Amino acid sequence: MKKKIVLFLMLLSLVAMFAACGKENKSNGSTPAPTATDTPAAEPTATDTPTPSPTEAPTPTLSPLPDPDGVYLKDIYAQHGLKVGTCLNVMMTGNAQMATLIKEQFNSATMENDMKPEAILNEAKCKETGEVVVEFNQNALSMLKFAKENGIALRGHTLVWHSQTPEWFFHEDFDAKKPYVDRDTMLKRMESEIKQVFELLEELGYIDLFYAYDVVNEAWMEDGSLRVSNWKNIIGDDFIWHAFNFANKYAPQSIDLYYNDYNEQFKTDTLEAFVKTLVDADGNYLIDGIGFQAHLYTKDSLDQYFKTVDQLSALGLKIQLTELDVCLGKYQYPSIASAKTYAIQGRFVYELIEGLFKRIDAGTLKMDALTYWGFADAMSWRREYHPSLFDNNMKAKNAFYAAAQMKELSGYDYPEE
């Protein structure tokens, strides 16, 4: 009876803690569409967690889990030729506990927002000079310094995107009240932005930190059409080709150029056909890799996901998971944090990473980096789905040990009903 009471109190504590989570902060601007059309299964609740009787075998230890002392993702992933990363913002680097965790676990990072167009385009100076002016804000400079001091490599994110690009950038005199510019003017602005980003990184002494850059982000829809955007409307359907052409012109050879998108498992054929068009006059690829955002749910199909990985890997380009998080449940349905749902999450993450490692080691997948979109639930843009490796209190979840391929702590063997 004492064991039952203790377990019940622990479950109540978990439910209370996660009920206090705030609303989702969709800070990366990507709002994934529903990823399935079947009728969703009922979400598990805290009361679904089995309570062992004194005569039953003990339930696998799920909470509290041990602190990950001596378990470092960057060392584990290096065994498979991978960098492992997180998204980065100044709230993380400015918090001693978080900064320590970042330095211990990760050797790559992507700035969450501070290298997106709205953060680097200086409106006042554009209007004053009549030309495109790129500057990095203090947040970006602070994180560049943090990365350099701590030996953290960087992914650039992102140059051309329909979202978080200011409306005024597409208008005459950089004034949203005036008409849109013509195709030639917009191509010149695109080229100038891309050129200045790489020149500024070189000037500041940070260019060598970057090993990859998202040139274009989220341009394709699930129905195979190009997303309607100012880039498409003004330049035309070939705006992506021009963006990669300019990036090839100005980026150093050491930086791989990526197209990045979400819901990739529902755009596989579209992405395959599109990538084949990104070639120069000699038929050489202008693109080095495809970024899978990998905003996944535990009710997604891993079989379907690996079909996408295998199909696009066959193009011969690099593949990276660029924004990986694994939410409990399914899109637009409630997420209940419990020992059971954390175990389900852990098993999903374990099988995902295991499948990627097997393909990398077999030589069928060219992947040199994998990035988790954050590490703690409290900091996640989808925090109410509890998608991260650590919980609100920075304690390692089953998902962390799953990411580290430690099966016994991943929740993999949690008993099924």
N, C-alpha and C positions, 0 to 999 in steps of 0.2 A: 504493500500500500504506500509506503514511504516513497518508493521509486516512482509510482504513478503520480503522486502529488508533486514531486520535484519536476517531473517532466511536464506536467500540466502548467505549473507556474512558469517554466521556461518558455512554453509556447505562448502563454498570455503575454509575456514580456516581449517576445518577438512581434506579435500582432500589434501591440501598442506602439512599439518603436516605429514600425513601418507605416502605421496609420497616420503618423505625424509628418510623413514625407510631403514636400511641397509640390506645386504644379510643375509640369514638364517645361524645361527651358530649351526650346529647339534652337540652340545657339549656333548650330552649323548650317541652319537654313534648309536642311534636307528633310522633307516630310514624306516618309515612305508610304506608298499606297498600300491598301490591304493586300496581303500576299497569298491569299487563298480564298476560294469561293465556297468551300464545303461548309457544312454546319459545324460550328465549333463544339468541341467536347466541353463538358462542364469543367470549370476551373476547380482545382483542388482547394480545400480550405484547411485551416489549421487543425480542425478536428479530424481530418483524414489521416493524420499521422498516427501510425500504429503504436500502441502502448504495450510493451512486452509484459507478460506475466512472469512471476518468479521462476516458472518451470520452462519458459521459452529461451531460445538462444538469444544472447544480447543483441540489440539493434546496433548496427555499425555506428561508430562515433561520428556525429555530424556537427554537433554544437555543444560546447565550444570546441573549435578546432585549435590545434597548436599554432603558435606564432611561427611564421615562416623563417625562423633563424637558420641561416645556411642554405636556404632554398632560393636561388636567384634565376629568374627567367632568362636573363641575358646570357648566362653561362650554359643553360640547358639548350636554348635555341641556337647558340653558336655551334653546338655539336652537329647541327644540320645546315650550317652555313647561313644562318639567319640573324639579322638584327631584329630586336623586338622593341616596339615603341609604344608611346602613349601620346594622346593629345596634350597640349600644354597651354596654360594661361598663368597670369601673374599671381592669381590667388593660390595656385599650387606651388609655384616657385617661391612665393613669399611666406609660405607656411612651413615651419621647420620640419614637422613630422612628414608632410607630403613630399617636401624636397628631398629628404633622406630616403624615402621609399622610391622616388623616381631614380635617384642616383644608384640605389642598390639593385633595382629590378630591370631598368631599361637602359638601352644604349642608343635609342633613336627617339625622335619626337616630331610632332607636327603641331604648329601653332594653331590653336582652335579657331581664332578669328583674326588675329592681328597681322596676317599677311594677305588677307582677302582684299579685293579691289577697293571697297569702301574705306578700308583702314590705311591704304597706302597712297591713294590719290588725294592730293592736296587741292581742295576746291578753290580756296582763296588765291593760291599761286597760279592755278590754271587760268582763272579769270583775269588775274593781273597780267600774266605774260601772254595769254592767248595760246599757250602750248601745254601739253601734258606735263605735269610735274609729279614725280613719284618721291615720296618720303616715307620713312618708317617712323611710327610713333614711339613714344617712350616705352610702352609695353613690349613692343617687338624688339627694341634695342636691348631691353633688360633680359628678355628670354634668349636672344642671340648670345649675349654675354654669359648667361647661365650655361647654355649648351657648350660654348667654347671652353669655359673653365672646368667643365665636368666631363669632357670627352664624349658628348652626346651628338650623334649625327642627326641631320635634319631632312625632313621631307618638306618641300615648299607646297603651299596650298592657299590659294589657287590663282591663276592668271586670268582666265576667261570663264565667266559664270553668269547665268541669267540673274542670280540672286546676289544680294550684298554687293552689287555694283551700282553706284549712284546714278539716278535718272539723269542728272545734269550732264553726265559724261557723254551722253548721246546727242546733245543739243548744240546748236550754234552758240558760240561764245561761252560754252559751258554753262548755259542758262536754261533751266528747265522750262521757262516761260516762252522760249523761242523755238522755232521749228527744229525738227531733227536734221542732223547733218546728212550728207550724201554718202554713198558707198566709199568713194575714194578717201574722203576725210576720215571716215570711221576706220578704214584699214590703216591709215597713217597713225591714228590714235592708238589702235591696237599694237602696231609695231613699236611705237614710242614707249608705251607702257612696258611691254615685254623687254625691250632693250634696256630701259632704265633700271628695271628690277635687277637684272644680272650685273649691270655696271655698278649699281649701288652696293650690292653685296661684295663685289670685288674691291671697291673703294674702301669699304669699311673693314675689310679683312675677314669676312665670314664666308666667302664663296666656297671654300674648301670643306665647310661643314655639311654642305648639301650633296646628297647622293641621288635624289629624285625630286621631281617637281610635277605637280598636277597642272598641266597646261590648260585643259578644258575640263569642266566639271558639269556633270548631269545634263547633257544636251539631248538625250534620247528618252522617248516615252515608251511605255510597255507595249503600245500598239504598233511600234515600229516607225513612228513619225518623229520628226525633229520637234523639240519643244519650241513653242512660240516665244520669242525673246527679242529684245532690241538688237542683239547681235545678228540674229537670223533675219529680222525684218529689214535692217539697214544694209547689211553686207550681202546676205543671201545664204543659201544652203551650204556654200563652200567656206563659211567663216571658220569652221573647225580646221580645215586644211590650211588656211592662211595662218591660223594661230600656231599650228605645229611647224609650219615653214619658218615663221619668224623665230620661234623658240630654238629651232635647229641652227638658225643663223647666229644667235647671240648667246646661247647657253654653252658652257664648256662641255667637252666630251665626257667629263667625269660625272655629269648630272644626267640621269635617265629621265626621259620625258614620258609622262603618263596621261592617258585619258582615264578619268575617275567617274564612277557612277554607282547608284544604289539599285536595289531590286535586280541585280545582275542576273539572277537565276530566271527571271522572267523577260530578259532582253537578250538572251544568249545569241540567237540567230541574227538579231539586229546588230549586235556588237561585232559579231564575226564578219558580217558583210561590210560594215562601216570601216572597220580597221583596215581591211584590204584596199580601201581607197586612199589611205594616208601614205602615199608613196610619192617620191620625186620623179623627175623626168626619166631617170635611169631605172625606175622600178624599185628603188630602195626605200625601206620603211622610214618615214619621218617620226615614227613613234617607237619607243623602247618597251613600253609596258602598259598593261591594263590594270587599273586599280578597282578592286571589288570593295565597296564600302562595308559589306558584310554586317549590316544592321539586321540581325537575325532574331528569331523567336524559337523557344523550345518546341513549339508545335510545327515548325517548318520541317521540310523533308531534307535530310542530309543526303539521301540518294540523289535527289534532284539537284542539290547544290554541287555535289561532286561531278555530276554530268556536265554542268557549266564549267567547272574547273578544268575538266579533261578536254572538253570541246575547244575552249579558248586557248588552253595550253598548246594545243596542236598547231596553232598559228606560229609558234616558235618565239613568241614574245615573252617577256617576263610578266609574271602575275604577282600582285601584292594584295593582301587583305589590308586595307588602309584605314578602316574606322570600325573595327570589330567590336560589337557588343552583342550579348545574347540575353534578350528579355524573357521574363517568365511568361509563358502562355502564348497569346496570339494577339495580333494587332486589334486595337480598340476593344479588348476585353479585359476585365479586371485582373490584376496580378496579386496573388496572395503569397506573401513570404512565409514559408514554413520549412521545417526540416525536409519535407517531401519535395516541395518545389525547388529548393536549393539543390537537392540531390538530383532531380531531373535536369536542372540547369548544368550541374557538374558533369553528368553523363554526356549531355549534348556537346559541351565544350571539349571533353576528353576525346570523344569520337571524331569531332571536327579536326582537332589538332593532330590526333593520331593519323587520320587519313591524309592530311597535308604532309606530315613528316614522311610517311611511307612513299608518297609520290615524289617528294624531293629526293629522298635517298635512292629511289629507283631511277632517277634521272628523267622522269616524265613531266616534271613540273619545275620550271625555272622561276624560283622564288628566292629573293635575297632579303626580304624584310616582311614583317607582319606587325601591324599597329593596332593596339587596343584603343578604343575611343574613350580614354580615361581609365581610371582604376578603382574609384570609390563610388558607390551608389549615390552618396550625397552630392557629388559633383557632376553627375551624369545629366545630359540633356533629356534623358528618358528615365529619370530617377524613379518614377512610380512603378516602373517595370523591373526594378532591381537588376540592371543588366551587367554589373561590373564584377571584378574579381575580388574586391573588398567591400564590406558593408558600410553603413553610415558611420560607424565608429572606427573605421580603418582596420577592421579585423578580417583576416583572410577567410574567404568563403570556400565552399567546395570547388567553385569555379576556378579559384586560383590554383589549387592543387591539380585540378584537371588540366589547366593550361600548362602546368609543370609536368604533366604526364605521370603524376603520382596517383595511381589508380585506387590505392587503398584509402586515400583521403578525399577522393573526388566525388564520393557519393554514388559511384558506378554500381556498387553492389547493394544499394538500398533495396530492401525487400519490396517487391511489387504485390499489390493486392489481387 
